[in-house]
Structure formats: C-alpha cells, structure tokens
C-alpha cells in the first residue's frame, strides 16, 4: 500500500504532481473554439483543489468516474488567485492500494464518549415523556446510531470530517442547556430536541466512504426534508404521541437555518426555534474559524481571506524573538 506524499494543503503553484486523490467531481465543458475540456475537483483529508485538463480529454474522461481514487500527473498552476491542477494524465486506482486515512479527516474526539455524554445530557434534562420516548427511539436504532457517530456535519464549511455531526450536535446541546438557564420561559425539552434532531438528515444526506460528498437522496431532498421524514417514521412507532408536540419538534428542524434564503422552508416562529438557529450559527462559525486558523501561518498578523465570513481575520502580532 502506497502512502500519499502530496496533500492538497501542501500544494503550491509550480509543484509537479504525481499522487493519488479522490476524484470528487468531474464535468466537461467547451472551449471557445468548440473543443472539449474537463473540470475536476480532487480531494484528500486536508481539503480539495480544482483541476482542469485541456489535452487528451477523451482518454482522461474515460479513465475514471466521480468518487474513484485516481493517480494524477500534472502541475499546480494559478487560477483566479488560487492553486489549480493542470492535469496531464489520470488513471484509476484500486481501493486496495490506498489508505482511507489519507482521504477522510476524522474528529479528534472520541465518538463513543461524545455519544454517551449526549445521551446522558438528554436523559437528565428532558422531562416531557413524549419527547423522551422519541429520543429513546432514536437511541435504540442501531443503524441510526452507527451513522450518527460517523457522519460529517458538512462537506466544507464546518465540522467537515468523520464524526463531525456528533461533535456539532453535542456542542449545540451543551450550549442549549446553558443558554436556556439565562432566558426565562424557554422550553428546554423542545430546545434540546431541536439541538439533537436538527441535522439528523445528514446521516443520509452525505456519502463519505472515501470522500465527503452528497448522496442522491441528499441532492434531491436535503437534510431538512430527510430529517423530518425520519422523525415522522419514529413517531409512527410511538402510540399516543401528541400531534402538537410532533409539529413543534419538526418546526425546530424545518426552521433551523433561519430563513428561506439559507434553506429553511419556514423562518423560526418559536422562541426556542430562534435560539436554535443562533446556537447552530455560533457553533458552525466557531468551528469553521478554528479550522481556518489552524491552517494559517502563525507568524502572520493577518490571515488570508476567509470566504465563510467574507473578511480577513486579525491574529495579533506574533511574539518577538528574544534578543541575544
């Protein structure tokens, strides 16, 4: 088994490339003269990079499909201020010849411990017997739990690694518990149910065997629709579950993106739903910023441009070297 030597986050303009990547995306386009060219997205555990093939288009196009491991030869060029692979050759690789650890980033935290803490928090804090039964129905579903422990929370923006969904959910649950203490009148049971269930559709929205991408179901339905269907499936198993409670729990899922502009079919119409949207945004942004800063030069006062926030970030002056 050959280990990768050239990772996406190491690539610089001018580098020659001969290494294995996941072919995350591939599409064909037309030059102004009518000839074909190929556009790619290649990925490994450190991120992804765009690529283009101007020559040998038919041969390269037939070499592999999206989702395959491919050995890429070529060079890193510059395109619109960023690196891009100019592909000279591309061949498909057998999955047995690569180490999956080179291609999928993984949470640094222990999934079993995170899951136990999440269950313990929910069990101790939720008093509504119907919501408690709903939570227990999900915990009893072994296939759901397996997916819930391993799924990413996103493809790129935040918690974009194996175990990221559980890490994000636990963080939001802890925040929800603390914030609810500060504001009177908050239904903690409903807020916690929303924190736990708001992203469960991501267990099916993403494919993440060798690279994080969207499943057909995810592309066609989105995690919000999938998540509501999953809740409905569990509620049908619970005799006497109140229709009002079911509606409120699903509203938490439907509205957690905050507005139609950001993908929510409805904006938050409950105090708890407003809080859930803000908690989700806080946790996603803080994780995204931490991941971004970890990849920046610690010796620079200002970071590169952060697309999520639309700005550069100030890190402060680096410590001065002690004088002789």
KOLFIKE-584772 format. One record per residue: x, y, z of N, C-alpha, C in turn. Coordinates in steps of 0.001 Angstrom, whole numbers, padded with zeros to 6 digits, always signed. Layout:
KOLFIKE-584772
XYZXYZXYZ;...
//
This chain:
KOLFIKE-584772
+000837-001196+000000+000000+000000+000000+000877+001253+000000;+000685+002115-000987+001472+003339-001078+000802+004461-000293;+001562+005138+000549+001030+006282+001282+001197+007549+000453;+000226+008437+000587+000306+009711-000108+001460+010555+000413;+002036+011308-000485+003103+012230-000106+002720+013685-000382;+001817+013896-001353+001423+015250-001733-000049+015475-001348;-000256+016243-000286-001608+016540+000171-002043+017913-000329;-003344+018087-000455-003898+019317-001034-003387+020558-000323;-003340+020519+001010-002945+021727+001738-001458+022044+001617;-000676+021152+000984+000754+021380+000797+001074+021927-000593;+000100+021889-001505+000392+022184-002901+000598+023672-003129;+001623+023994-003893+001952+025380-004236+002090+025499-005748;+001836+026702-006236+001964+026962-007665+003373+026603-008123;+003456+025828-009189+004743+025382-009723+005092+023952-009362;+004402+023366-008364+004696+021987-007975+004312+021017-009092;+005149+019996-009288+004802+018890-010175+004044+017843-009361;+003016+017274-009950+002128+016370-009229+002212+014959-009796;+002343+013990-008884+002231+012574-009228+001793+011853-007957;+000495+011823-007712-000008+011237-006476-001485+010886-006632;-002018+010232-005607-003393+009745-005631-004327+010711-004903;-005481+010967-005503-006521+011802-004919-007870+011121-005152;-008881+011574-004437-010244+011185-004771-010765+012132-005838;-011335+011583-006904-011965+012399-007937-013357+012774-007420;-013453+013913-006758-014704+014300-006111-015759+014733-007123;-015343+015463-008150-016282+015942-009168-015584+015971-010516;-016385+015774-011577-015852+015851-012936-016951+016356-013862;-016603+017298-014722-017580+017793-015702-016841+018178-016978;-017551+018179-018082-016959+018506-019374-017503+019840-019868;-016634+020626-020466-017042+021925-020998-016494+022138-022394;-016752+023313-022937-016313+023620-024305-015466+024883-024322;-014332+024803-025027-013529+025998-025264-014233+026881-026294;-013724+028074-026487-014328+028989-027459-014269+028428-028875;-013244+027594-029142-013130+027017-030495-013959+025748-030661;-014717+025378-029630-015584+024204-029713-014977+022929-029185;-013658+022909-028947-013025+021720-028403-013432+021503-026938;-013359+020287-026488-013754+019941-025119-012601+020151-024138;-012953+020422-022887-012001+020387-021781-012715+019808-020569;-011949+019387-019567-012515+018780-018369-012225+019634-017140;-013217+019740-016264-013032+020389-014969-013175+019348-013875;-012343+019454-012843-012327+018466-011778-012353+019149-010410;-012667+018347-009420-012363+018671-008031-011719+017429-007443;-010477+017573-006951-009753+016478-006338-009692+016708-004826;-009731+015619-004064-009798+015771-002609-008911+014755-001897;-008501+015127-000685-007926+014197+000280-008331+014708+001658;-007731+014189+002705-008203+014520+004048-007951+015987+004424;-007088+016667+003677-006758+018050+004015-007584+019076+003267;-008408+018662+002316-009225+019614+001573-009416+019193+000134;-009755+020161-000698-009955+019856-002114-009341+020953-002967;-009101+020629-004232-008490+021567-005169-009122+021358-006540;-009335+022460-007236-009886+022372-008586-008811+021918-009558;-009249+021325-010657-008323+020885-011686-008926+021070-013063;-008077+021054-014081-008538+021210-015460-007638+020399-016376;-008217+019792-017395-007456+019081-018425-007819+019675-019775;-006820+020221-020457-007036+020841-021767-006764+019863-022903;-005899+018888-022645-005479+017943-023680-005839+016508-023276;-005815+015607-024253-006138+014194-024018-007477+014026-023307;-008438+014854-023672-009704+014933-022948-010468+013616-022989;-010581+013009-024155-011362+011778-024263-010738+010657-023435;-009424+010520-023508-008735+009469-022764-008887+009676-021258;-008687+010915-020800-008791+011212-019369-010232+011059-018889;-011171+011506-019695-012588+011433-019308-013039+009988-019102;-012492+009074-019892-012890+007680-019783-012142+006902-018727;-011188+007546-018067-010333+006821-017122-011013+006534-015794;-011911+007411-015345-012499+007235-014017-013772+008047-013892;-014629+007631-012963-015862+008353-012661-015713+009039-011311;-016602+009981-011043-016578+010686-009763-016685+009695-008611;-015897+009937-007556-015883+009057-006399-014758+008050-006411;-014033+007945-007523-012956+006966-007643-011638+007542-007132;-010736+006642-006746-009360+007032-006473-008618+007118-007797;-007879+008189-008000-007149+008368-009257-005735+008855-008981;-004804+008357-009770-003438+008899-009735-003370+009999-010773;-003008+011175-010327-002988+012364-011176-001547+012781-011422;-001220+013053-012670+000066+013658-013006-000220+015009-013648;+000642+015968-013354+000456+017302-013897+001237+018314-013091;+000702+019527-013007+001391+020598-012301+000369+021538-011686;+000793+022224-010630-000069+023199-009966+000127+024554-010647;-000964+025092-011166-000943+026408-011791-001773+027365-010939;-001872+028607-011379-002667+029595-010650-003882+029971-011481;-005032+030030-010819-006270+030410-011499-007110+031245-010549;-007386+032483-010961-008186+033411-010163-007671+033546-008732;-006374+033654-008607-005757+033903-007316-005533+032691-006447;-005872+031493-006948-005691+030284-006148-005055+029180-006950;-004637+028098-006281-003992+026983-006983-005004+026132-007750;-004555+025571-008841-005379+024695-009672-004456+023654-010307;-004927+022408-010373-004134+021362-011013-004374+021375-012518;-003303+021506-013277-003379+021297-014720-003017+019833-014968;-004011+019051-015353-003874+017601-015413-003299+017177-016759;-002228+016388-016705-001626+015814-017908-002072+014363-018107;-002237+013673-016981-002664+012281-017056-003459+011898-015830;-004312+010879-015981-005167+010442-014880-005523+008983-015101;-005248+008142-014101-005600+006723-014188-006297+006308-012910;-007193+005358-013021-007955+004873-011876-007076+003957-011011;-007257+004020-009692-006504+003185-008759-007446+002235-008037;-006960+001066-007722-007730+000096-006944-007803+000572-005497;-008973+000433-004874-009147+000887-003485-008227+000149-002521;-007815-001070-002882-006940-001844-002002-005531-001273-001936;-005183-000396-002865-003820+000139-002915-003675+001455-002160;-004783+001957-001571-004717+003250-000885-005137+003079+000563;-004712+004021+001391-005082+004037+002808-006202+005054+002994;-007410+004606+003397-008530+005546+003559-008209+006698+004504;-007289+006483+005451-006933+007544+006402-006302+008741+005714;-005771+008540+004498-005197+009657+003746-006267+010561+003144;-007513+010093+003138-008528+010803+002361-009697+011329+003178;-009903+010817+004372-011022+011281+005172-010538+011876+006485;-010771+013166+006706-010449+013757+008003-011397+013208+009073;-010899+013074+010293-011658+012460+011377-011611+013360+012606;-012708+013395+013363-012734+014169+014598-011595+013749+015527;-011062+014705+016250-010002+014407+017216-010566+013874+018524;-011899+013907+018668-012534+013487+019915-013051+012047+019805;-013265+011415+020949-013715+010027+020983-015221+009958+020730;-015669+009329+019635-017098+009301+019312-017959+008635+020381;-017469+007542+020974-018260+006848+021987-018467+007721+023219;-017431+008414+023625-017562+009315+024784-018493+010476+024471;-018383+011020+023275-019284+012116+022894-020734+011641+022889;-020959+010456+022345-022321+009947+022264-022876+009665+023660;-022059+009101+024538-022511+008833+025908-022865+010133+026628;-022063+011173+026416-022358+012460+027061-023644+013066+026510;-023843+012934+025196-025066+013457+024585-026286+012745+025167;-026255+011421+025207-027374+010659+025757-027626+011017+027217;-026567+011149+027989-026697+011461+029414-027330+012841+029606;-026899+013807+028823-027459+015162+028931-028943+015162+028596;-029312+014489+027519-030708+014431+027099-031557+013714+028143;-031052+012590+028653-031801+011804+029641-032024+012599+030929;-030997+013323+031359-031089+014063+032614-031953+015322+032511;-031989+015938+031324-032609+017260+031209-034029+017243+030642;-034347+016297+029775-035668+016296+029151-036687+015668+030094;-037751+016406+030372-038804+015958+031281-040060+015513+030548;-040336+016092+029391-041536+015726+028643-041468+014242+028279;-042444+013432+028725-042351+011983+028496-042411+011598+027020;-043112+012375+026210-043237+012044+024788-041933+012350+024045;-041324+013504+024339-040041+013831+023715-038968+012855+024182;-039032+012465+025455-038073+011480+025972-038206+010157+025222;-039455+009730+024964-039672+008485+024210-039143+008602+022790;-039304+009787+022192-038799+010000+020835-037280+009879+020807;-036616+010490+021781-035156+010383+021846-034728+008927+022028;-035406+008222+022907-035054+006819+023166-035264+005944+021932;-036259+006293+021120-036492+005527+019889-035314+005668+018932;-034737+006852+018860-033552+007036+018006-032344+006311+018595;-032158+006381+019915-031003+005708+020534-031090+004197+020356;-032310+003670+020281-032479+002224+020139-032268+001734+018708;-032171+002643+017775-031990+002312+016362-030485+002180+016081;-029989+000955+016049-028548+000727+015936-027958+001282+014641;-028682+001165+013536-028171+001679+012265-028092+003194+012292;-029111+003834+012877-029059+005291+013015-027872+005706+013867;-027675+005057+015009-026580+005423+015908-025240+005258+015213;-025076+004180+014456-023817+003966+013731-023541+005116+012769;-024555+005500+012006-024392+006603+011057-024198+007939+011783;-024924+008124+012863-024867+009378+013622-023477+009604+014205;-022795+008532+014600-021448+008647+015172-020387+008935+014116;-020661+008598+012859-019619+008713+011833-019854+009837+010829;-021078+010312+010669-021389+011282+009606-020687+012619+009821;-020298+013274+008742-019824+014656+008840-021018+015594+008991;-020756+016817+009438-021824+017809+009555-021926+018678+008308;-020918+018627+007454-020919+019431+006238-019859+018897+005294;-019914+019366+004062-018897+018975+003087-017653+019838+003221;-017836+021114+003575-016692+022023+003629-016712+022980+004814;-017845+023615+005095-017852+024829+005904-017505+024610+007376;-018052+023587+008012-017795+023383+009441-017981+021915+009790;-017195+021428+010755-017277+020027+011190-017296+019079+009984;-016467+019385+008995-016453+018618+007737-015479+017453+007854;-015797+016536+008748-014943+015371+008953-015778+014275+009597;-015259+013047+009550-015958+011911+010132-016146+012163+011628;-017373+012006+012098-017692+012305+013495-018072+013749+013721;-018042+014551+012664-018337+015974+012807-019783+016261+013204;-020718+015448+012711-022127+015664+013056-022357+015455+014547;-021815+014383+015103-021963+014130+016531-021290+015227+017346;-020093+015638+016944-019369+016698+017659-020176+017993+017654;-020722+018349+016507-021539+019568+016366-022808+019461+017206;-023468+018307+017179-024709+018119+017924-024469+018200+019426;-023412+017555+019897-023097+017620+021322-022786+019043+021754;-021993+019748+020978-021648+021127+021304-022898+021996+021387;-023804+021835+020423-025040+022608+020438-025915+022252+021632;-025934+020980+022010-026741+020556+023152-026222+021174+024447;-024904+021201+024616-024302+021826+025798-024622+023319+025825;-024483+023988+024669-024806+025412+024592-026279+025661+024910;-027157+024819+024344-028594+024998+024564-028936+024892+026040;-028351+023933+026718-028614+023739+028143-028206+024969+028948;-027062+025558+028613-026572+026718+029361-027356+027981+029023;-027647+028191+027750-028349+029412+027337-029771+029422+027880;-030418+028250+027942-031791+028183+028437-031887+028632+029898;-030792+028499+030657-030792+028958+032048-030896+030484+032139;-030427+031154+031106-030336+032611+031145-031652+033294+030788;-032471+032638+029961-033707+033250+029483-034916+032524+030068;-035749+033275+030754-036941+032663+031340-037944+032317+030243;-038734+031288+030502-039796+030925+029579-039388+030015+028447;-038117+029608+028395-037663+028731+027317-038053+027289+027638;-038649+026608+026684-038985+025196+026823-037718+024391+026527;-037021+023994+027584-035741+023302+027419-035916+021972+026703;-037020+021266+026971-037257+019988+026302-037288+020167+024787;-038012+021174+024337-038134+021417+022901-036812+021889+022308;-036104+022745+023040-034818+023253+022550-033802+022123+022424;-033753+021235+023409-032819+020119+023338-033197+019143+022226;-034496+018909+022064-034932+018039+020966-034486+018620+019628;-034622+019930+019478-034175+020577+018249-032681+020472+018059;-031905+020656+019139-030445+020580+019046-029992+019183+018608;-030646+018153+019136-030262+016780+018808-030717+016383+017408;-031924+016804+017022-032540+016279+015805-032391+017186+014583;-031919+018402+014753-031978+019374+013639-031212+018910+012403;-030130+018151+012587-029286+017742+011460-029263+016236+011233;-030196+015488+011812-030114+014027+011683-030225+013571+010230;-030850+014391+009376-030938+014045+007962-029583+013950+007288;-028546+014524+007919-027210+014456+007339-026623+013051+007423;-027215+012186+008239-026767+010796+008257-027046+010119+006926;-027966+010697+006142-028286+010150+004817-028014+011148+003701;-027793+012411+004030-027539+013424+003005-026161+013251+002379;-025212+012749+003167-023835+012652+002701-023425+011218+002411;-022581+011055+001386-021796+009844+001181-020389+010155+001657;-019800+009264+002422-018486+009585+002991-017636+008343+003196;-017643+007465+002199-016810+006274+002299-015332+006610+002094;-015030+007395+001047-013646+007776+000774-013474+009290+000640;-014563+009997+000427-014546+011453+000365-015933+011929+000752;-016021+013134+001275-017317+013673+001685-018007+014281+000472;-019142+013722+000124-019934+014225-000988-021408+014012-000686;-022255+014447-001587-023700+014331-001374-024240+013055-001999;-025125+012387-001284-025830+011233-001827-026899+011714-002798;-027430+010799-003596-028543+011169-004480-029723+011680-003654;-030007+011010-002541-031102+011444-001671-030838+012838-001126;-029586+013089-000753-029234+014407-000225-029402+015505-001251;-028983+015232-002483-029107+016230-003541-030568+016511-003884;-031393+015471-003834-032788+015624-004256-033693+016151-003146;-033347+015859-001884-034283+016179-000800-033745+017155+000241;-032451+017199+000483-031793+017983+001542-032026+017354+002910;-031129+017651+003828-031198+017024+005151-032406+017469+005953;-032959+018632+005662-034143+019082+006400-035339+018191+006085;-035572+017939+004816-036689+017077+004413-036455+015649+004913;-035233+015154+004751-034908+013806+005205-035109+013694+006713;-034648+014706+007445-034759+014678+008904-036200+014646+009381;-037063+015448+008760-038486+015441+009135-039116+014078+008855;-038732+013443+007738-039256+012118+007420-038784+011098+008454;-037542+011217+008911-037025+010308+009931-037781+010471+011248;-038103+011707+011601-038877+011958+012821-040280+011370+012688;-040902+011578+011539-042233+011007+011302-042210+009484+011433;-041173+008854+010879-041068+007397+010953-041018+006923+012402;-040256+007628+013240-040144+007221+014639-041446+007496+015393;-042084+008628+015123-043320+008971+015828-044414+007955+015532;-044432+007426+014317-045440+006416+013979-045299+005156+014823;-044115+004943+015373-043893+003777+016229-044332+004028+017668;-044638+005284+018009-044921+005663+019392-046408+005944+019566;-047111+005046+020183-048556+005194+020363-048872+006415+021223;-049861+007181+020792-050332+008307+021585-049439+009531+021562;-048543+009610+020592-047658+010788+020534-048483+012011+020131;-048452+013103+020897-049307+014266+020621-048956+014938+019288;-049962+015234+018484-049723+015866+017182-049115+017254+017343;-049482+017981+018386-048922+019317+018632-047425+019221+018894;-047025+018286+019732-045593+018109+020034-044825+017722+018780;-045394+016814+017980-044749+016410+016732-044542+017603+015816;-045554+018456+015715-045476+019624+014845-044389+020593+015325;-044301+020814+016633-043316+021752+017173-041893+021220+016998;-041707+019926+017234-040373+019334+017057-039938+019458+015594;-040834+019177+014679-040477+019265+013254-040258+020718+012823;-040967+021663+013466-040704+023074+013141-039281+023460+013529;-038774+022904+014614-037398+023188+015013-036424+022770+013906;-036696+021622+013292-035849+021134+012199-036030+021987+010947;-037275+022264+010612-037604+022997+009382-037010+024403+009385;-036917+025027+010557-036558+026450+010624-035126+026712+011079;-034325+025676+011303-033050+025914+011981-032029+026668+011139;-032217+026776+009831-031315+027609+009020-031669+029086+009086;-032806+029409+009657-033121+030801+009960-033968+031543+008958;-033831+031241+007677-034603+031957+006656-034646+031123+005383;-035577+031455+004525-035672+030749+003241-034399+030959+002417;-033825+032128+002549-032590+032442+001812-031486+031433+002111;-031463+030918+003335-030419+029981+003738-030920+028546+003813;-032078+028263+003206-032507+026885+003051-033623+026413+003950;-034122+027259+004846-035229+026849+005699-036560+027082+004990;-037417+026061+004901-038742+026278+004304-039542+027344+005025;-039343+027462+006339-040002+028486+007137-038995+029110+008093;-039125+030393+008396-038260+031002+009407-038704+030565+010800;-037860+030719+011811-038241+030333+013174-039451+031128+013660;-040449+030408+014167-041672+031043+014662-041927+030691+016136;-040922+030156+016787-040964+029874+018219-039714+030471+018851;-039817+030881+020117-038647+031399+020809-037521+030367+020791;-037877+029106+021004-036882+028044+021016-036250+027856+019635;-037040+028040+018586-036517+027895+017232-035545+029030+016903;-035841+030242+017382-034915+031368+017190-033591+031072+017893;-033681+030576+019129-032466+030231+019867-031677+029140+019159;-032380+028124+018659-031700+027019+017976-030936+027517+016760;-031543+028385+015979-030874+028945+014812-029599+029688+015199;-029666+030474+016269-028495+031236+016706-027405+030321+017259;-027790+029294+018011-026817+028349+018558-026127+027588+017427;-026907+027170+016440-026356+026471+015275-025344+027359+014560;-025696+028615+014374-024817+029550+013671-023534+029797+014455;-023663+029980+015765-022482+030195+016606-021528+029010+016513;-022056+027813+016694-021192+026635+016738-020541+026368+015387;-021310+026540+014318-020757+026331+012981-019644+027338+012694;-019886+028604+013009-018887+029643+012726-017625+029451+013562;-017779+029144+014850-016598+028990+015692-015753+027798+015249;-016393+026700+014886-015636+025560+014387-014954+025892+013070;-015686+026579+012175-015101+026965+010899-013902+027881+011073;-013994+028817+012022-012887+029743+012272-011690+028995+012841;-011935+028093+013778-010828+027330+014361-010100+026499+013313;-010879+025818+012454-010259+025026+011394-009472+025921+010437;-010023+027082+010140-009364+028025+009237-008055+028522+009841;-008085+028928+011113-006882+029448+011763-005801+028377+011883;-006209+027123+012064-005229+026045+012195-004416+025860+010920;-004973+026265+009789-004264+026129+008525-003540+027373+008075;-003557+028429+008906-002912+029683+008546-001507+029781+009136;-000721+030695+008594+000649+030911+009058+000623+031614+010414;+001104+030972+011500+001060+031599+012828+001970+032806+012965;+002870+032990+012002+003803+034121+012067+003256+035375+011404;+002058+035286+010822+001447+036441+010177+000380+037048+011078;+000326+038375+011113-000668+039061+011941-002072+038922+011366;-002179+038904+010040-003474+038805+009372-003560+037494+008598;-004740+036923+008603-004951+035689+007858-005212+035996+006389;-005282+034944+005599-005779+035080+004239-007289+035329+004290;-007900+035520+003143-009329+035856+003083-010173+034644+003465;-011083+034844+004421-011987+033787+004852-013313+033934+004119;-013613+032944+003271-014819+033038+002434-016099+032921+003253;-016083+032126+004310-017278+031959+005129-017706+033283+005758;-016725+034041+006250-017024+035311+006912-016928+036505+005972;-016260+036317+004839-016108+037415+003898-015159+038486+004380;-014076+038059+005046-013126+039038+005585-011811+038347+005949;-010766+039168+006147-009530+038694+006748-009678+038772+008268;-008964+037913+008987-009022+037912+010450-007678+038337+011020;-007735+039076+012108-006520+039567+012770-006143+038621+013893;-004915+038134+013853-004430+037194+014870-003605+037868+015940;-003281+039122+015744-002371+039814+016666-000931+039679+016217;-000081+040492+016806+001340+040470+016456+001971+039170+016965;+002763+038514+016114+003469+037308+016591+004474+037687+017666;+004736+036783+018612+005705+037112+019690+007085+037393+019101;+007735+038380+019663+009068+038727+019172+010089+037722+019665;+011073+037473+018802+012168+036594+019182+012984+037249+020286;+013350+036503+021329+014167+037107+022393+015515+037568+021852;+015942+038708+022312+017230+039250+021851+018368+038454+022457;+019484+038451+021749+020673+037728+022238+021179+038358+023517;
//
